[in-house]
């Protein structure tokens, strides 16, 4: 059986608030950070413009991106 980490684990929702597109989830174990389902916003122009806003996280601190 694998060794369990004592570090906290968090899941942060970074997209798709108020809409069904643009979902993004940051899974952080304390020792690694993975961005999951890095979706794009679709639909009306105000939603699509969110695709060009700077990300709300430091991309250099990511260990992986999974879709």
PQR file with spaces between the fields and no chain letter, atoms N, CA, C, O and H, PARSE charges and radii, in Angstrom:
ATOM       1  N    UNK     1       0.841   -1.176    0.000 -0.4000 1.5000
ATOM       2  CA   UNK     1       0.000    0.000    0.000 -0.0000 2.0000
ATOM       3  C    UNK     1       0.887    1.240    0.000  0.5500 1.7000
ATOM       4  O    UNK     1       1.904    1.276    0.693 -0.5500 1.4000
ATOM       5  N    UNK     2       0.505    2.268   -0.781 -0.4000 1.5000
ATOM       6  CA   UNK     2       1.305    3.477   -0.911 -0.0000 2.0000
ATOM       7  C    UNK     2       1.293    4.332    0.338  0.5500 1.7000
ATOM       8  O    UNK     2       0.382    4.244    1.161 -0.5500 1.4000
ATOM       9  H    UNK     2      -0.321    2.240   -1.344  0.4000 1.0000
ATOM      10  N    UNK     3       2.303    5.150    0.468 -0.4000 1.5000
ATOM      11  CA   UNK     3       2.436    6.055    1.597 -0.0000 2.0000
ATOM      12  C    UNK     3       1.476    7.228    1.428  0.5500 1.7000
ATOM      13  O    UNK     3       1.420    7.832    0.356 -0.5500 1.4000
ATOM      14  H    UNK     3       3.043    5.222   -0.201  0.4000 1.0000
ATOM      15  N    UNK     4       0.737    7.548    2.451 -0.4000 1.5000
ATOM      16  CA   UNK     4      -0.200    8.672    2.407 -0.0000 2.0000
ATOM      17  C    UNK     4       0.527    9.962    2.746  0.5500 1.7000
ATOM      18  O    UNK     4       1.396    9.984    3.618 -0.5500 1.4000
ATOM      19  H    UNK     4       0.782    7.057    3.322  0.4000 1.0000
ATOM      20  N    UNK     5       0.176   11.012    2.069 -0.4000 1.5000
ATOM      21  CA   UNK     5       0.767   12.315    2.309 -0.0000 2.0000
ATOM      22  C    UNK     5       0.025   13.035    3.427  0.5500 1.7000
ATOM      23  O    UNK     5      -1.201   12.960    3.517 -0.5500 1.4000
ATOM      24  H    UNK     5      -0.530   10.994    1.361  0.4000 1.0000
ATOM      25  N    UNK     6       0.765   13.726    4.271 -0.4000 1.5000
ATOM      26  CA   UNK     6       0.148   14.524    5.333 -0.0000 2.0000
ATOM      27  C    UNK     6      -0.186   15.925    4.839  0.5500 1.7000
ATOM      28  O    UNK     6      -0.750   16.729    5.582 -0.5500 1.4000
ATOM      29  H    UNK     6       1.760   13.787    4.198  0.4000 1.0000
ATOM      30  N    UNK     7       0.161   16.222    3.588 -0.4000 1.5000
ATOM      31  CA   UNK     7      -0.084   17.551    3.033 -0.0000 2.0000
ATOM      32  C    UNK     7      -1.555   17.719    2.677  0.5500 1.7000
ATOM      33  O    UNK     7      -2.203   16.756    2.268 -0.5500 1.4000
ATOM      34  H    UNK     7       0.620   15.570    2.985  0.4000 1.0000
ATOM      35  N    UNK     8      -2.089   18.928    2.826 -0.4000 1.5000
ATOM      36  CA   UNK     8      -3.496   19.156    2.464 -0.0000 2.0000
ATOM      37  C    UNK     8      -3.695   19.073    0.956  0.5500 1.7000
ATOM      38  O    UNK     8      -2.802   19.409    0.177 -0.5500 1.4000
ATOM      39  H    UNK     8      -1.562   19.710    3.158  0.4000 1.0000
ATOM      40  N    UNK     9      -4.862   18.628    0.564 -0.4000 1.5000
ATOM      41  CA   UNK     9      -5.232   18.559   -0.839 -0.0000 2.0000
ATOM      42  C    UNK     9      -6.383   19.513   -1.068  0.5500 1.7000
ATOM      43  O    UNK     9      -7.298   19.596   -0.249 -0.5500 1.4000
ATOM      44  H    UNK     9      -5.587   18.356    1.197  0.4000 1.0000
ATOM      45  N    UNK    10      -6.345   20.240   -2.186 -0.4000 1.5000
ATOM      46  CA   UNK    10      -7.443   21.163   -2.487 -0.0000 2.0000
ATOM      47  C    UNK    10      -7.863   21.033   -3.945  0.5500 1.7000
ATOM      48  O    UNK    10      -7.077   20.650   -4.812 -0.5500 1.4000
ATOM      49  H    UNK    10      -5.602   20.172   -2.851  0.4000 1.0000
ATOM      50  N    UNK    11      -9.109   21.360   -4.182 -0.4000 1.5000
ATOM      51  CA   UNK    11      -9.678   21.417   -5.522 -0.0000 2.0000
ATOM      52  C    UNK    11     -10.287   22.798   -5.684  0.5500 1.7000
ATOM      53  O    UNK    11     -11.192   23.175   -4.939 -0.5500 1.4000
ATOM      54  H    UNK    11      -9.747   21.671   -3.478  0.4000 1.0000
ATOM      55  N    UNK    12      -9.788   23.559   -6.667 -0.4000 1.5000
ATOM      56  CA   UNK    12     -10.258   24.919   -6.898 -0.0000 2.0000
ATOM      57  C    UNK    12     -10.966   24.979   -8.239  0.5500 1.7000
ATOM      58  O    UNK    12     -10.435   24.514   -9.247 -0.5500 1.4000
ATOM      59  H    UNK    12      -9.054   23.252   -7.272  0.4000 1.0000
ATOM      60  N    UNK    13     -12.172   25.555   -8.255 -0.4000 1.5000
ATOM      61  CA   UNK    13     -12.949   25.715   -9.473 -0.0000 2.0000
ATOM      62  C    UNK    13     -12.613   27.075  -10.069  0.5500 1.7000
ATOM      63  O    UNK    13     -12.827   28.103   -9.425 -0.5500 1.4000
ATOM      64  H    UNK    13     -12.604   25.934   -7.436  0.4000 1.0000
ATOM      65  N    UNK    14     -12.084   27.092  -11.305 -0.4000 1.5000
ATOM      66  CA   UNK    14     -11.595   28.324  -11.918 -0.0000 2.0000
ATOM      67  C    UNK    14     -12.406   28.780  -13.125  0.5500 1.7000
ATOM      68  O    UNK    14     -12.064   29.799  -13.724 -0.5500 1.4000
ATOM      69  H    UNK    14     -11.911   26.257  -11.827  0.4000 1.0000
ATOM      70  N    UNK    15     -13.428   28.094  -13.495 -0.4000 1.5000
ATOM      71  CA   UNK    15     -14.211   28.484  -14.662 -0.0000 2.0000
ATOM      72  C    UNK    15     -15.594   27.896  -14.622  0.5500 1.7000
ATOM      73  O    UNK    15     -15.932   27.127  -13.722 -0.5500 1.4000
ATOM      74  H    UNK    15     -13.706   27.266  -13.009  0.4000 1.0000
ATOM      75  N    UNK    16     -16.398   28.261  -15.605 -0.4000 1.5000
ATOM      76  CA   UNK    16     -17.755   27.752  -15.774 -0.0000 2.0000
ATOM      77  C    UNK    16     -18.703   28.210  -14.679  0.5500 1.7000
ATOM      78  O    UNK    16     -19.723   27.562  -14.443 -0.5500 1.4000
ATOM      79  H    UNK    16     -16.124   28.886  -16.336  0.4000 1.0000
ATOM      80  N    UNK    17     -18.397   29.299  -14.011 -0.4000 1.5000
ATOM      81  CA   UNK    17     -19.318   29.845  -13.025 -0.0000 2.0000
ATOM      82  C    UNK    17     -20.398   30.624  -13.751  0.5500 1.7000
ATOM      83  O    UNK    17     -20.101   31.606  -14.432 -0.5500 1.4000
ATOM      84  H    UNK    17     -17.568   29.825  -14.203  0.4000 1.0000
ATOM      85  N    UNK    18     -21.636   30.208  -13.617 -0.4000 1.5000
ATOM      86  CA   UNK    18     -22.740   30.887  -14.276 -0.0000 2.0000
ATOM      87  C    UNK    18     -22.935   30.497  -15.728  0.5500 1.7000
ATOM      88  O    UNK    18     -23.781   31.071  -16.413 -0.5500 1.4000
ATOM      89  H    UNK    18     -21.878   29.411  -13.064  0.4000 1.0000
ATOM      90  N    UNK    19     -22.157   29.521  -16.212 -0.4000 1.5000
ATOM      91  CA   UNK    19     -22.262   29.063  -17.593 -0.0000 2.0000
ATOM      92  C    UNK    19     -21.830   27.593  -17.652  0.5500 1.7000
ATOM      93  O    UNK    19     -21.257   27.076  -16.693 -0.5500 1.4000
ATOM      94  H    UNK    19     -21.470   29.055  -15.655  0.4000 1.0000
ATOM      95  N    UNK    20     -22.099   26.937  -18.753 -0.4000 1.5000
ATOM      96  CA   UNK    20     -21.737   25.520  -18.855 -0.0000 2.0000
ATOM      97  C    UNK    20     -20.421   25.295  -19.587  0.5500 1.7000
ATOM      98  O    UNK    20     -19.975   24.154  -19.701 -0.5500 1.4000
ATOM      99  H    UNK    20     -22.564   27.357  -19.532  0.4000 1.0000
ATOM     100  N    UNK    21     -19.792   26.349  -20.083 -0.4000 1.5000
ATOM     101  CA   UNK    21     -18.521   26.197  -20.788 -0.0000 2.0000
ATOM     102  C    UNK    21     -17.409   26.882  -20.008  0.5500 1.7000
ATOM     103  O    UNK    21     -17.669   27.681  -19.109 -0.5500 1.4000
ATOM     104  H    UNK    21     -20.155   27.277  -19.990  0.4000 1.0000
ATOM     105  N    UNK    22     -16.190   26.567  -20.353 -0.4000 1.5000
ATOM     106  CA   UNK    22     -15.039   27.218  -19.734 -0.0000 2.0000
ATOM     107  C    UNK    22     -14.606   26.593  -18.427  0.5500 1.7000
ATOM     108  O    UNK    22     -13.954   27.256  -17.621 -0.5500 1.4000
ATOM     109  H    UNK    22     -15.978   25.918  -21.084  0.4000 1.0000
ATOM     110  N    UNK    23     -14.947   25.339  -18.192 -0.4000 1.5000
ATOM     111  CA   UNK    23     -14.584   24.720  -16.915 -0.0000 2.0000
ATOM     112  C    UNK    23     -13.078   24.522  -16.804  0.5500 1.7000
ATOM     113  O    UNK    23     -12.399   24.173  -17.769 -0.5500 1.4000
ATOM     114  H    UNK    23     -15.476   24.801  -18.847  0.4000 1.0000
ATOM     115  N    UNK    24     -12.583   24.754  -15.598 -0.4000 1.5000
ATOM     116  CA   UNK    24     -11.177   24.544  -15.261 -0.0000 2.0000
ATOM     117  C    UNK    24     -11.132   24.189  -13.786  0.5500 1.7000
ATOM     118  O    UNK    24     -11.816   24.810  -12.971 -0.5500 1.4000
ATOM     119  H    UNK    24     -13.134   25.038  -14.813  0.4000 1.0000
ATOM     120  N    UNK    25     -10.324   23.187  -13.441 -0.4000 1.5000
ATOM     121  CA   UNK    25     -10.194   22.755  -12.057 -0.0000 2.0000
ATOM     122  C    UNK    25      -8.716   22.630  -11.720  0.5500 1.7000
ATOM     123  O    UNK    25      -7.950   22.035  -12.478 -0.5500 1.4000
ATOM     124  H    UNK    25      -9.769   22.683  -14.103  0.4000 1.0000
ATOM     125  N    UNK    26      -8.318   23.183  -10.594 -0.4000 1.5000
ATOM     126  CA   UNK    26      -6.939   23.068  -10.142 -0.0000 2.0000
ATOM     127  C    UNK    26      -6.900   22.106   -8.963  0.5500 1.7000
ATOM     128  O    UNK    26      -7.496   22.367   -7.918 -0.5500 1.4000
ATOM     129  H    UNK    26      -8.940   23.666   -9.978  0.4000 1.0000
ATOM     130  N    UNK    27      -6.197   20.998   -9.137 -0.4000 1.5000
ATOM     131  CA   UNK    27      -6.022   20.002   -8.093 -0.0000 2.0000
ATOM     132  C    UNK    27      -4.627   20.204   -7.519  0.5500 1.7000
ATOM     133  O    UNK    27      -3.634   20.095   -8.238 -0.5500 1.4000
ATOM     134  H    UNK    27      -5.712   20.786   -9.986  0.4000 1.0000
ATOM     135  N    UNK    28      -4.550   20.499   -6.214 -0.4000 1.5000
ATOM     136  CA   UNK    28      -3.284   20.820   -5.567 -0.0000 2.0000
ATOM     137  C    UNK    28      -3.085   19.898   -4.369  0.5500 1.7000
ATOM     138  O    UNK    28      -3.856   19.944   -3.410 -0.5500 1.4000
ATOM     139  H    UNK    28      -5.357   20.587   -5.629  0.4000 1.0000
ATOM     140  N    UNK    29      -2.051   19.060   -4.425 -0.4000 1.5000
ATOM     141  CA   UNK    29      -1.767   18.149   -3.315 -0.0000 2.0000
ATOM     142  C    UNK    29      -0.765   18.727   -2.333  0.5500 1.7000
ATOM     143  O    UNK    29      -0.461   18.103   -1.317 -0.5500 1.4000
ATOM     144  H    UNK    29      -1.425   19.023   -5.203  0.4000 1.0000
ATOM     145  N    UNK    30      -0.252   19.904   -2.623 -0.4000 1.5000
ATOM     146  CA   UNK    30       0.799   20.480   -1.803 -0.0000 2.0000
ATOM     147  C    UNK    30       2.169   20.198   -2.396  0.5500 1.7000
ATOM     148  O    UNK    30       3.085   21.009   -2.259 -0.5500 1.4000
ATOM     149  H    UNK    30      -0.499   20.412   -3.448  0.4000 1.0000
ATOM     150  N    UNK    31       2.314   19.048   -3.057 -0.4000 1.5000
ATOM     151  CA   UNK    31       3.592   18.726   -3.707 -0.0000 2.0000
ATOM     152  C    UNK    31       3.470   18.752   -5.224  0.5500 1.7000
ATOM     153  O    UNK    31       4.484   18.764   -5.922 -0.5500 1.4000
ATOM     154  H    UNK    31       1.570   18.390   -3.169  0.4000 1.0000
ATOM     155  N    UNK    32       2.242   18.760   -5.749 -0.4000 1.5000
ATOM     156  CA   UNK    32       2.040   18.896   -7.192 -0.0000 2.0000
ATOM     157  C    UNK    32       0.719   19.614   -7.462  0.5500 1.7000
ATOM     158  O    UNK    32      -0.226   19.556   -6.676 -0.5500 1.4000
ATOM     159  H    UNK    32       1.418   18.749   -5.183  0.4000 1.0000
ATOM     160  N    UNK    33       0.698   20.292   -8.607 -0.4000 1.5000
ATOM     161  CA   UNK    33      -0.481   21.054   -9.021 -0.0000 2.0000
ATOM     162  C    UNK    33      -0.833   20.664  -10.453  0.5500 1.7000
ATOM     163  O    UNK    33       0.006   20.735  -11.351 -0.5500 1.4000
ATOM     164  H    UNK    33       1.466   20.339   -9.246  0.4000 1.0000
ATOM     165  N    UNK    34      -2.096   20.246  -10.659 -0.4000 1.5000
ATOM     166  CA   UNK    34      -2.545   19.799  -11.970 -0.0000 2.0000
ATOM     167  C    UNK    34      -3.796   20.583  -12.355  0.5500 1.7000
ATOM     168  O    UNK    34      -4.762   20.640  -11.595 -0.5500 1.4000
ATOM     169  H    UNK    34      -2.778   20.187   -9.930  0.4000 1.0000
ATOM     170  N    UNK    35      -3.769   21.182  -13.537 -0.4000 1.5000
ATOM     171  CA   UNK    35      -4.931   21.871  -14.084 -0.0000 2.0000
ATOM     172  C    UNK    35      -5.688   20.861  -14.940  0.5500 1.7000
ATOM     173  O    UNK    35      -5.121   20.275  -15.862 -0.5500 1.4000
ATOM     174  H    UNK    35      -2.984   21.136  -14.155  0.4000 1.0000
ATOM     175  N    UNK    36      -6.970   20.658  -14.635 -0.4000 1.5000
ATOM     176  CA   UNK    36      -7.786   19.647  -15.297 -0.0000 2.0000
ATOM     177  C    UNK    36      -8.911   20.309  -16.074  0.5500 1.7000
ATOM     178  O    UNK    36      -9.531   21.263  -15.605 -0.5500 1.4000
ATOM     179  H    UNK    36      -7.431   21.134  -13.886  0.4000 1.0000
ATOM     180  N    UNK    37      -9.166   19.783  -17.280 -0.4000 1.5000
ATOM     181  CA   UNK    37     -10.292   20.217  -18.116 -0.0000 2.0000
ATOM     182  C    UNK    37     -10.220   21.706  -18.407  0.5500 1.7000
ATOM     183  O    UNK    37     -11.132   22.454  -18.055 -0.5500 1.4000
ATOM     184  H    UNK    37      -8.662   19.008  -17.661  0.4000 1.0000
ATOM     185  N    UNK    38      -9.154   22.135  -19.039 -0.4000 1.5000
ATOM     186  CA   UNK    38      -8.940   23.545  -19.337 -0.0000 2.0000
ATOM     187  C    UNK    38      -9.786   23.949  -20.540  0.5500 1.7000
ATOM     188  O    UNK    38      -9.275   24.080  -21.652 -0.5500 1.4000
ATOM     189  H    UNK    38      -8.413   21.527  -19.324  0.4000 1.0000
ATOM     190  N    UNK    39     -11.088   24.144  -20.308 -0.4000 1.5000
ATOM     191  CA   UNK    39     -12.043   24.429  -21.376 -0.0000 2.0000
ATOM     192  C    UNK    39     -12.093   25.895  -21.766  0.5500 1.7000
ATOM     193  O    UNK    39     -11.596   26.760  -21.045 -0.5500 1.4000
ATOM     194  H    UNK    39     -11.503   24.037  -19.405  0.4000 1.0000
ATOM     195  N    UNK    40     -12.694   26.163  -22.908 -0.4000 1.5000
ATOM     196  CA   UNK    40     -12.887   27.518  -23.410 -0.0000 2.0000
ATOM     197  C    UNK    40     -14.341   27.933  -23.246  0.5500 1.7000
ATOM     198  O    UNK    40     -15.250   27.104  -23.275 -0.5500 1.4000
ATOM     199  H    UNK    40     -13.097   25.460  -23.494  0.4000 1.0000
ATOM     200  N    UNK    41     -14.539   29.229  -23.073 -0.4000 1.5000
ATOM     201  CA   UNK    41     -15.897   29.762  -23.015 -0.0000 2.0000
ATOM     202  C    UNK    41     -16.459   29.865  -24.425  0.5500 1.7000
ATOM     203  O    UNK    41     -15.738   30.193  -25.367 -0.5500 1.4000
ATOM     204  H    UNK    41     -13.801   29.903  -23.049  0.4000 1.0000
ATOM     205  N    UNK    42     -17.740   29.585  -24.562 -0.4000 1.5000
ATOM     206  CA   UNK    42     -18.427   29.659  -25.849 -0.0000 2.0000
ATOM     207  C    UNK    42     -19.708   30.454  -25.670  0.5500 1.7000
ATOM     208  O    UNK    42     -20.144   30.697  -24.545 -0.5500 1.4000
ATOM     209  H    UNK    42     -18.326   29.319  -23.797  0.4000 1.0000
ATOM     210  N    UNK    43     -20.307   30.856  -26.780 -0.4000 1.5000
ATOM     211  CA   UNK    43     -21.590   31.543  -26.716 -0.0000 2.0000
ATOM     212  C    UNK    43     -21.471   33.008  -27.068  0.5500 1.7000
ATOM     213  O    UNK    43     -20.773   33.378  -28.011 -0.5500 1.4000
ATOM     214  H    UNK    43     -19.952   30.659  -27.693  0.4000 1.0000
ATOM     215  N    UNK    44     -22.157   33.838  -26.304 -0.4000 1.5000
ATOM     216  CA   UNK    44     -22.191   35.272  -26.562 -0.0000 2.0000
ATOM     217  C    UNK    44     -20.817   35.902  -26.376  0.5500 1.7000
ATOM     218  O    UNK    44     -19.970   35.377  -25.653 -0.5500 1.4000
ATOM     219  H    UNK    44     -22.724   33.537  -25.538  0.4000 1.0000
ATOM     220  N    UNK    45     -20.610   37.036  -27.039 -0.4000 1.5000
ATOM     221  CA   UNK    45     -19.305   37.703  -27.032 -0.0000 2.0000
ATOM     222  C    UNK    45     -18.751   37.948  -25.626  0.5500 1.7000
ATOM     223  O    UNK    45     -17.555   37.735  -25.423 -0.5500 1.4000
ATOM     224  H    UNK    45     -21.298   37.462  -27.626  0.4000 1.0000
ATOM     225  N    UNK    46     -19.551   38.384  -24.642 -0.4000 1.5000
ATOM     226  CA   UNK    46     -18.978   38.597  -23.300 -0.0000 2.0000
ATOM     227  C    UNK    46     -18.372   37.319  -22.707  0.5500 1.7000
ATOM     228  O    UNK    46     -17.367   37.378  -21.999 -0.5500 1.4000
ATOM     229  H    UNK    46     -20.522   38.556  -24.807  0.4000 1.0000
ATOM     230  N    UNK    47     -18.972   36.186  -22.992 -0.4000 1.5000
ATOM     231  CA   UNK    47     -18.405   34.922  -22.519 -0.0000 2.0000
ATOM     232  C    UNK    47     -17.126   34.586  -23.269  0.5500 1.7000
ATOM     233  O    UNK    47     -16.133   34.201  -22.651 -0.5500 1.4000
ATOM     234  H    UNK    47     -19.789   36.137  -23.568  0.4000 1.0000
ATOM     235  N    UNK    48     -17.132   34.723  -24.587 -0.4000 1.5000
ATOM     236  CA   UNK    48     -15.949   34.389  -25.394 -0.0000 2.0000
ATOM     237  C    UNK    48     -14.762   35.264  -25.037  0.5500 1.7000
ATOM     238  O    UNK    48     -13.622   34.806  -25.115 -0.5500 1.4000
ATOM     239  H    UNK    48     -17.938   35.036  -25.089  0.4000 1.0000
ATOM     240  N    UNK    49     -14.996   36.517  -24.647 -0.4000 1.5000
ATOM     241  CA   UNK    49     -13.890   37.421  -24.274 -0.0000 2.0000
ATOM     242  C    UNK    49     -13.141   36.904  -23.049  0.5500 1.7000
ATOM     243  O    UNK    49     -11.974   37.247  -22.859 -0.5500 1.4000
ATOM     244  H    UNK    49     -15.922   36.890  -24.584  0.4000 1.0000
ATOM     245  N    UNK    50     -13.785   36.088  -22.215 -0.4000 1.5000
ATOM     246  CA   UNK    50     -13.101   35.516  -21.044 -0.0000 2.0000
ATOM     247  C    UNK    50     -11.930   34.624  -21.459  0.5500 1.7000
ATOM     248  O    UNK    50     -11.005   34.416  -20.674 -0.5500 1.4000
ATOM     249  H    UNK    50     -14.733   35.810  -22.369  0.4000 1.0000
ATOM     250  N    UNK    51     -11.965   34.097  -22.685 -0.4000 1.5000
ATOM     251  CA   UNK    51     -10.881   33.231  -23.152 -0.0000 2.0000
ATOM     252  C    UNK    51      -9.554   33.968  -23.285  0.5500 1.7000
ATOM     253  O    UNK    51      -8.501   33.332  -23.280 -0.5500 1.4000
ATOM     254  H    UNK    51     -12.717   34.267  -23.322  0.4000 1.0000
ATOM     255  N    UNK    52      -9.578   35.284  -23.401 -0.4000 1.5000
ATOM     256  CA   UNK    52      -8.361   36.070  -23.581 -0.0000 2.0000
ATOM     257  C    UNK    52      -7.935   36.787  -22.314  0.5500 1.7000
ATOM     258  O    UNK    52      -6.935   37.505  -22.330 -0.5500 1.4000
ATOM     259  H    UNK    52     -10.434   35.802  -23.405  0.4000 1.0000
ATOM     260  N    UNK    53      -8.663   36.615  -21.212 -0.4000 1.5000
ATOM     261  CA   UNK    53      -8.252   37.213  -19.942 -0.0000 2.0000
ATOM     262  C    UNK    53      -7.082   36.416  -19.368  0.5500 1.7000
ATOM     263  O    UNK    53      -6.989   35.207  -19.579 -0.5500 1.4000
ATOM     264  H    UNK    53      -9.475   36.032  -21.200  0.4000 1.0000
ATOM     265  N    UNK    54      -6.196   37.086  -18.650 -0.4000 1.5000
ATOM     266  CA   UNK    54      -5.076   36.351  -18.039 -0.0000 2.0000
ATOM     267  C    UNK    54      -5.607   35.280  -17.085  0.5500 1.7000
ATOM     268  O    UNK    54      -6.616   35.497  -16.413 -0.5500 1.4000
ATOM     269  H    UNK    54      -6.271   38.069  -18.479  0.4000 1.0000
ATOM     270  N    UNK    55      -4.946   34.144  -17.023 -0.4000 1.5000
ATOM     271  CA   UNK    55      -5.403   33.094  -16.109 -0.0000 2.0000
ATOM     272  C    UNK    55      -5.296   33.549  -14.658  0.5500 1.7000
ATOM     273  O    UNK    55      -4.461   34.386  -14.318 -0.5500 1.4000
ATOM     274  H    UNK    55      -4.127   33.968  -17.569  0.4000 1.0000
ATOM     275  N    UNK    56      -6.142   32.994  -13.819 -0.4000 1.5000
ATOM     276  CA   UNK    56      -6.153   33.372  -12.403 -0.0000 2.0000
ATOM     277  C    UNK    56      -5.206   32.513  -11.572  0.5500 1.7000
ATOM     278  O    UNK    56      -5.419   32.339  -10.372 -0.5500 1.4000
ATOM     279  H    UNK    56      -6.821   32.314  -14.095  0.4000 1.0000
ATOM     280  N    UNK    57      -4.178   31.981  -12.191 -0.4000 1.5000
ATOM     281  CA   UNK    57      -3.186   31.194  -11.484 -0.0000 2.0000
ATOM     282  C    UNK    57      -1.844   31.329  -12.182  0.5500 1.7000
ATOM     283  O    UNK    57      -1.765   31.703  -13.352 -0.5500 1.4000
ATOM     284  H    UNK    57      -4.005   32.122  -13.166  0.4000 1.0000
ATOM     285  N    UNK    58      -0.794   31.016  -11.440 -0.4000 1.5000
ATOM     286  CA   UNK    58       0.562   31.089  -11.975 -0.0000 2.0000
ATOM     287  C    UNK    58       0.845   29.820  -12.774  0.5500 1.7000
ATOM     288  O    UNK    58       1.045   28.753  -12.194 -0.5500 1.4000
ATOM     289  H    UNK    58      -0.859   30.713  -10.489  0.4000 1.0000
ATOM     290  N    UNK    59       0.862   29.930  -14.098 -0.4000 1.5000
ATOM     291  CA   UNK    59       1.062   28.765  -14.964 -0.0000 2.0000
ATOM     292  C    UNK    59       2.429   28.116  -14.763  0.5500 1.7000
ATOM     293  O    UNK    59       2.579   26.915  -14.985 -0.5500 1.4000
ATOM     294  H    UNK    59       0.699   30.796  -14.570  0.4000 1.0000
ATOM     295  N    UNK    60       3.416   28.889  -14.351 -0.4000 1.5000
ATOM     296  CA   UNK    60       4.753   28.340  -14.124 -0.0000 2.0000
ATOM     297  C    UNK    60       4.795   27.390  -12.928  0.5500 1.7000
ATOM     298  O    UNK    60       5.742   26.616  -12.789 -0.5500 1.4000
ATOM     299  H    UNK    60       3.294   29.865  -14.171  0.4000 1.0000
ATOM     300  N    UNK    61       3.793   27.441  -12.075 -0.4000 1.5000
ATOM     301  CA   UNK    61       3.758   26.568  -10.897 -0.0000 2.0000
ATOM     302  C    UNK    61       2.994   25.268  -11.154  0.5500 1.7000
ATOM     303  O    UNK    61       2.861   24.446  -10.247 -0.5500 1.4000
ATOM     304  H    UNK    61       3.024   28.070  -12.188  0.4000 1.0000
ATOM     305  N    UNK    62       2.490   25.071  -12.372 -0.4000 1.5000
ATOM     306  CA   UNK    62       1.761   23.838  -12.694 -0.0000 2.0000
ATOM     307  C    UNK    62       2.747   22.712  -12.987  0.5500 1.7000
ATOM     308  O    UNK    62       3.807   22.927  -13.575 -0.5500 1.4000
ATOM     309  H    UNK    62       2.598   25.739  -13.108  0.4000 1.0000
ATOM     310  N    UNK    63       2.373   21.515  -12.564 -0.4000 1.5000
ATOM     311  CA   UNK    63       3.172   20.327  -12.872 -0.0000 2.0000
ATOM     312  C    UNK    63       2.630   19.606  -14.099  0.5500 1.7000
ATOM     313  O    UNK    63       3.372   18.903  -14.786 -0.5500 1.4000
ATOM     314  H    UNK    63       1.512   21.340  -12.086  0.4000 1.0000
ATOM     315  N    UNK    64       1.315   19.781  -14.383 -0.4000 1.5000
ATOM     316  CA   UNK    64       0.716   19.104  -15.529 -0.0000 2.0000
ATOM     317  C    UNK    64      -0.623   19.762  -15.865  0.5500 1.7000
ATOM     318  O    UNK    64      -1.246   20.424  -15.035 -0.5500 1.4000
ATOM     319  H    UNK    64       0.713   20.352  -13.825  0.4000 1.0000
ATOM     320  N    UNK    65      -1.038   19.553  -17.119 -0.4000 1.5000
ATOM     321  CA   UNK    65      -2.367   19.959  -17.575 -0.0000 2.0000
ATOM     322  C    UNK    65      -2.995   18.724  -18.193  0.5500 1.7000
ATOM     323  O    UNK    65      -2.391   18.076  -19.047 -0.5500 1.4000
ATOM     324  H    UNK    65      -0.532   19.016  -17.794  0.4000 1.0000
ATOM     325  N    UNK    66      -4.217   18.394  -17.761 -0.4000 1.5000
ATOM     326  CA   UNK    66      -4.912   17.221  -18.266 -0.0000 2.0000
ATOM     327  C    UNK    66      -6.267   17.640  -18.807  0.5500 1.7000
ATOM     328  O    UNK    66      -6.915   18.534  -18.263 -0.5500 1.4000
ATOM     329  H    UNK    66      -4.708   18.921  -17.067  0.4000 1.0000
ATOM     330  N    UNK    67      -6.686   16.992  -19.875 -0.4000 1.5000
ATOM     331  CA   UNK    67      -7.999   17.321  -20.430 -0.0000 2.0000
ATOM     332  C    UNK    67      -8.948   16.161  -20.287  0.5500 1.7000
ATOM     333  O    UNK    67     -10.104   16.254  -20.700 -0.5500 1.4000
ATOM     334  H    UNK    67      -6.159   16.265  -20.316  0.4000 1.0000
